[in-house]
Amino acid sequence: MTTLLWSVLPYVAFALLVAGLIWRYRYDKYGWTTRSSQVYESKLLNIASNAFHYGILFVLAGHLVGLFVPMSWTHSIGISEHTYHLFSLYGGTAAGVLTVAGILLLIYRRRTRAPVFRATTANDKLMYVVLLAAIVLGMVAKLTHASGDGYNYRDTIAPWARSLFTLQPKTELMDGAPVLYHVHSLIGMLLIALVPYTRLVHMFSAPVQYLFRPYVVYRSRDPKQLGARPERPGWERLRG
């Protein structure tokens, strides 16, 4: 069971992610979108969407740092384990609360705005359930082990996650992890596998190039340079 959960399932999730992205790009390129419902309602969407997107960006950044920055690196720049734990606890909780608030507002909007609700698919409902479960269980796991220096997942879960990329998964490291972290990891793998088949796929088409493109220069309209006719009052005579 340990081998199946922590050595096989991660690669299955990654394979589904890659295969799904290739399939969507080749056969559903025009469906590679969030299927925005802004045309039905925009006021609540602007609040909920911003809360969710800013929150999830901080959540993802925290996971990337926690899993892929070794503990020795943070110690080398003078960050103690206690300081890291406090930053992770308060920062991660704040990001999680913001994300959950955004998701709940999005769900409320979909349920209370009839046109938006009619445009909601079973796929969307599954996405919200898995996404909300992953975030909430991560927060619960962190808060359950908040006392003292908390549970140091960088000694177990983080090295296991990094070992997956060397194709030599250290499954034994997951044996001592708390059950809540186990469940959070499993739901996280399910979420990764679902991404290409839901509206979450749009994260892979974010307009990052806009950050590096040159400025667009706007110039005033000069009738003399464009050779435009001078404006004349009244109606123009039709020409046969």
Secondary structure as UniProt FT lines:
FT   HELIX           2..3
FT   HELIX           4..8
FT   HELIX           9..27
FT   HELIX           29..31
FT   TURN            38..40
FT   HELIX           43..68
FT   HELIX           71..76
FT   TURN            77..78
FT   HELIX           81..112
FT   HELIX           114..118
FT   HELIX           122..144
FT   TURN            148..149
FT   HELIX           153..155
FT   HELIX           157..164
FT   TURN            165..167
FT   HELIX           171..174
FT   TURN            175..176
FT   HELIX           179..194
FT   HELIX           195..197
FT   HELIX           199..205
FT   HELIX           208..211
FT   HELIX           223..226
//
